Amino acid sequence: MSNDGNKKQFWKRNTAKVPGSIQHVYGAQHPPFDPLLHANLMKAGNKAQSLTPGKPKKATTFQEFESITSDAWDVGDDDDELLATAAQNLNIEVVMETANKVIENHSKLQEQQQKQPEAGPEKDEEEEEQQDEEEAEEPVPELTFGSEPRPHFAESRMVKSLSEAHLESSKDGAAERVALQRQQSLPHRPVIPLVARMADQNTSGALVMTEREASRLDKFRQVLAGPNTDLDELRKLSWSGIPRQVRPITWKLLSGYLPANTERRESTLQRKRQEYFGFIQQYYDSRNDEHHQDTYRQIHIDIPRMSLECLILQPRVTEIFERILFIWAIRHPASGYVQGINDLVTPFFVVYVFEYIEEEVENFDVSSLQEEALRNIEADSFWCMSKLLDGIQDNYTFAQPGIQRKVRALEELVSRIDESVHRHMQQYEVEYLQFAFRWMNNLLMRELPLRCTIRLWDTYQAEPEGFSHFHLYVCAAFLVRWRKEILEEKDFQGLMILLQNLPTMHWGNEEVSVLLAEAYRLKFAFADAPNHYKR
């Protein structure tokens, strides 16, 4: 059969033997309670309570939880803040209700934005028709890295950067909507700019920073300005996304690279940067030695394969990545360099480039930065990547046992949260290792645009064991997100093509927020309440 032939080829290339047993994911009912499937049952109990300033909070667990979310109940706000600030001792009904509200608000916003173009004044309609005629006379430009077609707001509601937003007038709004609708119907190549206007707004579709977004940025700055940064408070704020302006310093603090004490930070940076370049002087010349040349050659081959995004292909960036990966491999002989580690440098590198520039980076010439800035970016990226890998190193040791355990755990989890999807893949003999190995090995970086990965990592760094533990629940939520498409495929080859090429190229912050909300619900139900469900 063709299915068997495809499977055999895939297994020879990508898999090793799976361990014979694995610990079960405890605390799950079968089938579980799923807000997406039981929304009607929950509506009666899902009425949000508003909280006015100065109102004394009641002595109940739910009110204590509500009080620290402030205005997060409003439709259109960053709903995942509800989950970010959830207390450890909340009961399961509260968290289920909260996660469902995030998803319900997402659906309402989509419906509102779909109706918005139809409700515009007649003047806007005339302008749109005129714009249609003008654009019809112009040839359709070939897509480039700097001219990505922007999707309809109802699908991803991506927001322009602040530097671009101030140049727009209100009159441009109607024309932009028409352009967006037209671009949706045009064939295009799947090429995505590096960050694609990766603004840190709440993805409400606004072109300028809102009062709420400015307030969030101010909260971050207040926490960061103290003599000793409260890391617990910083994690609460970061769970629902970090503003671009403070993301570099926040990532360094949350990863454990910088100390909480502000007076020690500068000396720590200088010492760690000098230490890294000491490694370069000590080890990098050995890259052509007989016992290291295979490692260096593999790194040199893998870097150009990493991304279609032009920044990574710049010669100066390639040199930096080669040094970072080679030094890490030399200093970690238990695993050495393994394909997949190369992808994990990119988010750190891009975020730390933002520390020195204000414009977007998709067409930015990295070599134009001062040498000192480049050295700082390189050293900081090395140390933060090392901190990340310290927590998941068993993913990359011999036979990659960490990944194999997580794939088995994912299979067990999906079999409980969506039995239909699980049985469908069993029916067509699709093994989880065939598609989820890459999800664990590359932390979903090959499945999501880089802007979404950076937003995802905001939460991973704020969540306890985000990269090693929470990622499992994100993968489960990500798989079930495509249940309709999965159930429509009726053969092995179709399922594998779908699962390895999921249509996420136009995803933005809102899609990631909904994914994280569902992942948090799963984590709370299956990992944080071990005695709640009995199978």
PLY file of the C-alpha trace (Angstrom):
ply
format ascii 1.0
element vertex 535
property float x
property float y
property float z
element edge 534
property int vertex1
property int vertex2
end_header
0.00 0.00 0.00
1.12 3.60 -0.64
0.39 4.52 2.96
2.81 1.88 4.22
5.51 3.05 1.83
5.13 6.67 2.95
5.26 5.66 6.60
8.37 3.52 6.19
10.25 6.32 4.44
9.24 8.80 7.12
10.25 6.52 9.98
13.68 5.81 8.48
14.38 9.53 8.28
12.87 10.87 11.45
12.33 8.43 14.27
14.01 6.19 16.78
12.41 3.51 18.89
9.90 4.79 21.39
10.35 3.74 25.01
8.11 0.88 26.02
6.21 2.76 28.70
5.58 6.24 29.97
3.94 7.79 33.00
0.29 8.60 32.39
-1.00 12.17 32.47
-2.84 11.95 35.75
-5.99 13.76 36.73
-8.06 13.45 33.58
-11.65 12.47 33.03
-12.66 10.73 29.84
-14.15 12.42 27.98
-13.10 15.72 29.62
-15.14 18.86 30.00
-14.45 21.06 27.00
-15.77 24.68 26.93
-15.68 24.64 23.13
-18.13 21.74 23.10
-20.19 22.79 26.11
-20.45 26.54 25.56
-24.25 26.54 25.82
-24.12 24.80 29.18
-21.71 27.38 30.54
-23.39 30.57 29.30
-25.65 30.78 32.30
-22.70 30.73 34.66
-20.34 32.81 32.59
-21.57 36.32 33.31
-18.63 38.54 34.05
-18.74 40.92 36.95
-17.37 44.40 36.46
-14.97 45.84 38.97
-14.99 49.59 39.64
-11.97 51.43 41.09
-12.00 51.64 44.83
-14.68 49.02 45.29
-13.85 46.83 48.29
-13.31 43.23 47.29
-15.32 40.49 48.92
-13.69 37.73 50.86
-14.24 35.02 48.26
-11.72 33.18 46.16
-13.34 34.24 42.91
-13.49 37.90 43.93
-9.82 37.81 44.92
-9.03 36.46 41.49
-11.24 39.04 39.79
-9.71 41.94 41.70
-6.21 41.31 40.37
-7.45 41.20 36.79
-8.76 44.79 36.99
-10.36 45.69 33.66
-9.49 42.39 31.98
-13.16 41.45 31.84
-13.91 44.00 29.11
-14.52 42.57 25.68
-11.55 43.35 23.43
-8.93 43.47 26.17
-6.10 40.99 26.57
-8.35 38.24 27.85
-5.51 35.88 28.57
-4.53 38.12 31.50
-7.35 36.36 33.30
-5.38 33.16 33.04
-1.99 34.77 33.66
-3.02 35.96 37.10
-5.00 32.89 38.17
-4.17 31.84 41.71
-2.89 28.36 42.46
-5.77 27.55 44.83
-8.66 28.37 42.49
-11.19 25.63 41.89
-11.53 24.08 38.45
-14.93 25.70 37.70
-13.43 29.20 37.97
-10.57 28.44 35.59
-12.86 26.66 33.12
-15.15 29.68 33.17
-12.24 32.04 32.64
-10.74 30.10 29.75
-14.14 29.84 28.10
-14.61 33.61 28.36
-11.37 34.19 26.47
-12.53 31.94 23.65
-16.07 33.36 23.65
-14.80 36.95 23.48
-12.57 35.95 20.59
-15.60 34.66 18.65
-17.64 37.81 19.40
-14.85 40.08 18.21
-14.53 38.14 14.98
-18.28 38.52 14.29
-18.17 42.26 15.02
-15.23 42.87 12.74
-16.81 40.85 9.93
-19.89 43.07 10.08
-17.92 46.34 10.38
-17.16 46.93 6.66
-20.85 46.45 5.81
-21.94 49.15 8.26
-19.75 51.94 6.90
-21.22 55.29 5.63
-22.02 55.85 1.98
-19.03 58.11 1.59
-16.71 55.27 2.54
-18.40 53.02 0.01
-17.81 55.58 -2.75
-14.17 55.91 -1.75
-13.81 52.14 -1.75
-15.31 51.88 -5.25
-12.98 54.60 -6.49
-10.05 52.81 -4.88
-11.14 49.57 -6.59
-11.07 51.27 -9.99
-7.65 52.82 -9.40
-6.12 49.60 -8.16
-7.65 47.59 -11.01
-5.53 49.59 -13.45
-2.32 48.84 -11.62
-0.42 45.58 -12.08
-0.37 43.25 -9.09
3.12 43.53 -7.57
5.13 40.42 -6.84
5.29 39.80 -3.12
8.59 40.51 -1.41
9.85 40.28 2.13
8.86 43.87 2.76
5.40 43.83 1.19
3.44 41.06 2.82
-0.29 40.93 2.00
-2.09 41.83 5.19
-4.94 39.50 6.09
-8.47 40.60 6.91
-8.76 41.85 10.47
-11.39 39.25 11.27
-8.82 36.52 10.63
-5.71 37.79 12.38
-6.10 41.53 13.05
-2.37 42.18 12.82
-1.37 45.70 13.85
1.13 48.03 12.22
4.20 49.14 14.08
4.03 52.46 15.87
6.45 54.10 13.44
4.08 53.28 10.56
0.89 54.00 12.46
1.57 57.73 12.89
1.86 58.15 9.13
-1.68 56.89 8.48
-4.73 59.16 8.31
-8.29 58.19 9.10
-9.15 58.38 5.40
-6.78 55.54 4.66
-8.82 53.13 6.75
-11.50 52.47 4.16
-8.99 52.02 1.35
-6.96 49.68 3.49
-9.96 47.46 4.14
-10.58 47.16 0.42
-6.92 46.35 -0.21
-6.99 43.70 2.47
-10.07 42.06 0.99
-8.57 42.10 -2.49
-5.25 40.67 -1.35
-7.03 37.75 0.26
-8.28 36.60 -3.12
-4.90 36.88 -4.85
-2.55 33.91 -5.20
0.70 34.51 -3.37
3.87 32.81 -2.30
4.11 31.69 1.34
6.80 34.22 2.26
6.57 36.05 5.56
8.58 39.06 6.72
10.75 38.45 9.75
8.42 40.06 12.24
5.71 41.38 9.93
4.76 44.53 11.80
5.11 42.76 15.11
3.54 45.48 17.23
2.67 44.75 20.85
-0.83 46.18 20.81
-3.75 44.08 21.97
-4.52 43.15 18.34
-7.77 45.11 18.42
-7.14 46.46 14.93
-6.20 49.93 16.08
-3.33 51.65 14.33
-2.05 53.56 17.35
-1.20 52.59 20.91
-4.35 52.60 22.98
-4.67 53.95 26.49
-4.73 50.40 27.81
-1.56 49.46 25.94
0.21 52.56 27.23
-0.95 51.62 30.71
0.48 48.11 30.32
3.81 49.50 29.17
3.83 51.83 32.15
3.20 48.89 34.50
6.20 47.08 33.07
8.40 50.14 33.45
7.33 50.62 37.04
8.19 47.02 37.92
11.53 47.23 36.09
12.46 50.60 37.63
12.69 49.43 41.22
16.02 48.65 42.90
15.05 44.96 43.03
12.68 43.76 40.31
9.77 41.71 41.61
10.11 38.72 39.27
6.76 37.23 40.32
4.99 40.43 39.37
6.99 40.63 36.14
5.89 37.09 35.24
2.24 37.99 35.84
2.51 40.94 33.50
4.48 38.99 30.89
2.11 36.04 30.63
-0.23 37.94 28.31
2.53 39.46 26.19
5.44 41.87 26.63
5.60 45.29 24.90
8.40 45.47 22.38
10.04 48.40 24.18
10.76 46.36 27.31
10.95 42.84 25.88
14.80 42.62 25.74
15.34 43.45 29.42
12.31 41.37 30.47
13.50 38.27 28.62
16.96 38.60 30.18
15.45 38.80 33.64
12.93 35.98 33.20
15.52 33.64 31.70
17.76 34.13 34.73
20.52 35.77 32.70
20.31 39.05 34.62
19.91 39.47 38.40
16.85 41.15 39.88
19.05 43.73 41.59
19.51 46.69 39.24
22.91 47.68 40.62
24.41 44.30 39.71
23.08 44.16 36.14
25.72 46.18 34.35
28.61 44.33 35.97
26.90 40.99 35.24
26.47 41.90 31.57
30.09 42.93 31.21
31.35 39.78 32.92
29.15 37.38 30.95
29.90 39.05 27.62
33.64 38.91 28.29
33.29 35.27 29.33
31.55 34.38 26.06
34.20 35.99 23.89
36.79 34.23 26.01
35.18 30.98 24.85
35.45 32.21 21.27
39.19 32.78 21.64
39.66 29.46 23.39
37.52 27.13 21.26
36.46 28.61 17.93
39.74 27.97 16.11
39.23 24.24 16.80
36.20 24.11 14.48
38.37 22.64 11.71
40.04 20.04 13.94
39.28 16.46 13.03
37.10 15.75 16.08
35.09 18.97 15.70
34.85 19.47 11.97
31.74 17.31 11.57
29.90 19.41 14.15
30.92 22.67 12.52
30.07 21.39 9.05
26.56 20.39 10.15
25.99 23.81 11.74
27.25 25.51 8.59
24.80 23.47 6.49
21.79 23.91 8.78
21.83 27.70 9.19
20.83 28.56 5.58
17.96 26.06 5.93
16.54 27.77 8.99
14.23 30.34 7.50
13.01 32.05 4.36
13.32 35.32 6.21
16.09 37.44 4.80
17.71 38.52 8.07
19.00 35.04 8.84
20.64 34.82 5.42
22.80 37.91 5.90
26.49 36.90 6.01
27.16 38.67 9.29
24.20 36.96 10.95
25.34 33.58 9.64
28.77 34.09 11.22
27.20 35.00 14.57
24.91 31.98 14.56
27.78 29.64 13.67
29.84 30.89 16.60
26.95 30.67 19.08
26.02 27.12 18.09
29.59 25.82 17.89
30.56 27.20 21.29
27.40 25.77 22.84
28.10 22.34 21.33
31.71 22.34 22.58
30.61 23.23 26.09
27.85 20.58 26.17
29.48 17.33 25.05
26.66 15.20 26.53
24.43 16.27 23.67
26.65 18.21 21.29
24.98 19.93 18.39
21.64 18.45 17.31
19.52 19.70 14.43
16.75 21.81 15.89
18.93 23.70 18.35
19.82 26.12 15.55
16.23 27.40 15.41
16.25 28.34 19.09
18.80 31.13 18.60
16.59 33.17 16.28
13.96 34.60 18.70
16.62 35.77 21.14
18.70 37.31 18.37
15.76 39.20 16.86
14.50 40.49 20.22
17.95 41.73 21.19
18.39 43.47 17.84
15.26 45.45 18.77
17.20 46.83 21.71
19.30 48.90 19.29
16.85 49.85 16.53
13.38 51.39 16.31
12.40 50.26 12.83
11.24 46.79 11.81
13.95 44.25 11.06
12.72 42.41 7.98
14.94 44.46 5.67
17.39 45.76 8.25
21.10 45.39 7.50
22.52 43.94 10.69
26.07 44.78 9.65
25.17 48.48 9.89
25.04 48.19 13.68
28.09 49.23 15.64
30.53 46.42 16.43
29.94 46.74 20.16
26.18 46.35 19.68
26.69 43.22 17.56
28.99 41.70 20.16
26.43 42.40 22.90
23.59 40.86 20.87
25.68 37.78 20.13
26.75 37.19 23.74
23.28 37.84 25.18
21.70 35.46 22.64
24.22 32.75 23.53
23.62 32.94 27.26
19.82 33.11 27.05
19.69 30.21 24.60
21.93 28.27 26.99
19.54 29.00 29.88
16.62 27.71 27.79
18.45 24.54 26.78
19.48 23.82 30.37
15.83 23.05 31.08
15.24 20.80 28.05
18.65 19.26 27.42
17.26 15.72 27.54
15.50 16.64 24.30
18.91 16.58 22.59
20.93 13.86 24.30
21.43 10.45 22.67
18.14 9.08 21.20
16.47 12.31 22.39
14.54 10.67 25.25
12.95 13.94 26.39
11.21 14.39 23.05
10.05 10.80 22.92
8.52 11.06 26.40
6.72 14.28 25.47
5.35 12.82 22.24
3.96 9.84 24.15
2.48 12.23 26.73
0.91 14.25 23.91
-0.71 11.12 22.48
-2.11 10.19 25.89
-3.41 13.72 26.41
-5.10 14.03 23.01
-6.74 10.64 23.45
-8.52 12.10 26.48
-9.36 15.61 25.28
-10.52 14.70 21.76
-11.13 11.02 21.22
-12.45 11.60 17.67
-9.17 13.13 16.48
-7.14 10.45 18.22
-9.14 7.58 16.72
-9.10 9.22 13.27
-5.31 9.26 13.26
-5.20 5.70 14.53
-7.57 4.66 11.75
-5.19 5.97 9.09
-2.08 4.77 10.95
-0.61 8.20 11.63
1.87 7.99 14.51
2.25 11.06 16.71
6.03 10.81 16.45
5.75 11.40 12.72
4.56 14.98 13.11
4.95 15.92 16.79
8.67 15.11 16.92
9.31 18.38 15.09
6.85 20.23 17.33
8.88 19.22 20.38
12.32 19.45 18.76
11.79 22.97 17.39
9.25 24.22 19.96
6.68 24.83 17.17
9.00 27.30 15.45
8.53 25.54 12.10
4.75 25.63 12.50
4.29 29.33 13.42
5.50 32.66 12.02
8.38 34.15 13.97
6.20 36.98 15.32
3.95 34.32 16.88
6.91 32.40 18.30
8.17 35.53 20.03
4.72 36.17 21.51
4.53 32.50 22.57
7.91 32.73 24.28
6.71 35.72 26.31
4.35 33.30 28.02
6.80 30.39 28.10
9.27 32.51 30.05
6.55 33.69 32.41
5.08 30.22 32.97
6.83 27.83 35.40
8.69 25.26 33.27
7.20 26.85 30.19
9.54 25.30 27.64
9.73 21.89 29.27
6.20 21.38 30.62
3.67 23.96 29.43
4.76 23.41 25.82
3.11 19.96 25.94
-0.31 21.53 26.56
0.26 24.15 23.87
0.97 21.33 21.40
-2.22 19.52 22.45
-4.30 22.69 22.05
-2.58 23.35 18.72
-3.45 19.88 17.39
-7.09 20.02 18.48
-7.34 23.51 16.95
-7.23 21.77 13.55
-9.73 19.00 14.36
-12.11 19.94 11.51
-9.34 19.85 8.91
-7.93 16.63 10.37
-11.27 14.82 10.30
-11.80 15.84 6.67
-8.63 14.04 5.54
-9.29 10.42 4.67
-5.84 8.94 4.05
-2.37 8.80 5.56
-0.72 11.02 2.98
-3.34 13.76 3.24
-3.08 13.81 7.03
0.71 14.01 6.98
0.73 16.82 4.41
-1.76 18.77 6.52
0.03 18.23 9.84
3.40 19.25 8.42
2.06 22.32 6.58
-0.60 23.83 8.81
-1.97 27.18 7.52
-0.69 29.58 10.19
1.24 32.07 8.02
-1.22 34.89 8.79
-1.57 34.19 12.50
-1.08 37.07 14.90
-1.24 37.84 18.61
-4.93 37.03 18.95
-4.62 33.49 17.61
-1.67 32.87 19.94
-3.63 34.25 22.90
-6.55 31.90 22.25
-4.13 28.98 21.85
-2.48 29.84 25.17
-5.84 30.17 26.91
-6.82 26.68 25.81
-3.40 25.32 26.78
-3.73 26.85 30.23
-7.16 25.25 30.64
-5.73 21.86 29.71
-2.76 22.28 32.03
-4.97 23.22 34.95
-7.37 20.33 34.32
-4.83 17.60 33.61
-1.68 18.57 35.47
-2.61 20.94 38.29
-5.62 18.99 39.58
-4.35 15.41 39.90
-7.23 14.24 42.12
-10.07 16.07 40.46
-10.79 13.61 37.66
-10.96 9.87 37.96
-10.71 7.67 34.94
0 1
1 2
2 3
3 4
4 5
5 6
6 7
7 8
8 9
9 10
10 11
11 12
12 13
13 14
14 15
15 16
16 17
17 18
18 19
19 20
20 21
21 22
22 23
23 24
24 25
25 26
26 27
27 28
28 29
29 30
30 31
31 32
32 33
33 34
34 35
35 36
36 37
37 38
38 39
39 40
40 41
41 42
42 43
43 44
44 45
45 46
46 47
47 48
48 49
49 50
50 51
51 52
52 53
53 54
54 55
55 56
56 57
57 58
58 59
59 60
60 61
61 62
62 63
63 64
64 65
65 66
66 67
67 68
68 69
69 70
70 71
71 72
72 73
73 74
74 75
75 76
76 77
77 78
78 79
79 80
80 81
81 82
82 83
83 84
84 85
85 86
86 87
87 88
88 89
89 90
90 91
91 92
92 93
93 94
94 95
95 96
96 97
97 98
98 99
99 100
100 101
101 102
102 103
103 104
104 105
105 106
106 107
107 108
108 109
109 110
110 111
111 112
112 113
113 114
114 115
115 116
116 117
117 118
118 119
119 120
120 121
121 122
122 123
123 124
124 125
125 126
126 127
127 128
128 129
129 130
130 131
131 132
132 133
133 134
134 135
135 136
136 137
137 138
138 139
139 140
140 141
141 142
142 143
143 144
144 145
145 146
146 147
147 148
148 149
149 150
150 151
151 152
152 153
153 154
154 155
155 156
156 157
157 158
158 159
159 160
160 161
161 162
162 163
163 164
164 165
165 166
166 167
167 168
168 169
169 170
170 171
171 172
172 173
173 174
174 175
175 176
176 177
177 178
178 179
179 180
180 181
181 182
182 183
183 184
184 185
185 186
186 187
187 188
188 189
189 190
190 191
191 192
192 193
193 194
194 195
195 196
196 197
197 198
198 199
199 200
200 201
201 202
202 203
203 204
204 205
205 206
206 207
207 208
208 209
209 210
210 211
211 212
212 213
213 214
214 215
215 216
216 217
217 218
218 219
219 220
220 221
221 222
222 223
223 224
224 225
225 226
226 227
227 228
228 229
229 230
230 231
231 232
232 233
233 234
234 235
235 236
236 237
237 238
238 239
239 240
240 241
241 242
242 243
243 244
244 245
245 246
246 247
247 248
248 249
249 250
250 251
251 252
252 253
253 254
254 255
255 256
256 257
257 258
258 259
259 260
260 261
261 262
262 263
263 264
264 265
265 266
266 267
267 268
268 269
269 270
270 271
271 272
272 273
273 274
274 275
275 276
276 277
277 278
278 279
279 280
280 281
281 282
282 283
283 284
284 285
285 286
286 287
287 288
288 289
289 290
290 291
291 292
292 293
293 294
294 295
295 296
296 297
297 298
298 299
299 300
300 301
301 302
302 303
303 304
304 305
305 306
306 307
307 308
308 309
309 310
310 311
311 312
312 313
313 314
314 315
315 316
316 317
317 318
318 319
319 320
320 321
321 322
322 323
323 324
324 325
325 326
326 327
327 328
328 329
329 330
330 331
331 332
332 333
333 334
334 335
335 336
336 337
337 338
338 339
339 340
340 341
341 342
342 343
343 344
344 345
345 346
346 347
347 348
348 349
349 350
350 351
351 352
352 353
353 354
354 355
355 356
356 357
357 358
358 359
359 360
360 361
361 362
362 363
363 364
364 365
365 366
366 367
367 368
368 369
369 370
370 371
371 372
372 373
373 374
374 375
375 376
376 377
377 378
378 379
379 380
380 381
381 382
382 383
383 384
384 385
385 386
386 387
387 388
388 389
389 390
390 391
391 392
392 393
393 394
394 395
395 396
396 397
397 398
398 399
399 400
400 401
401 402
402 403
403 404
404 405
405 406
406 407
407 408
408 409
409 410
410 411
411 412
412 413
413 414
414 415
415 416
416 417
417 418
418 419
419 420
420 421
421 422
422 423
423 424
424 425
425 426
426 427
427 428
428 429
429 430
430 431
431 432
432 433
433 434
434 435
435 436
436 437
437 438
438 439
439 440
440 441
441 442
442 443
443 444
444 445
445 446
446 447
447 448
448 449
449 450
450 451
451 452
452 453
453 454
454 455
455 456
456 457
457 458
458 459
459 460
460 461
461 462
462 463
463 464
464 465
465 466
466 467
467 468
468 469
469 470
470 471
471 472
472 473
473 474
474 475
475 476
476 477
477 478
478 479
479 480
480 481
481 482
482 483
483 484
484 485
485 486
486 487
487 488
488 489
489 490
490 491
491 492
492 493
493 494
494 495
495 496
496 497
497 498
498 499
499 500
500 501
501 502
502 503
503 504
504 505
505 506
506 507
507 508
508 509
509 510
510 511
511 512
512 513
513 514
514 515
515 516
516 517
517 518
518 519
519 520
520 521
521 522
522 523
523 524
524 525
525 526
526 527
527 528
528 529
529 530
530 531
531 532
532 533
533 534
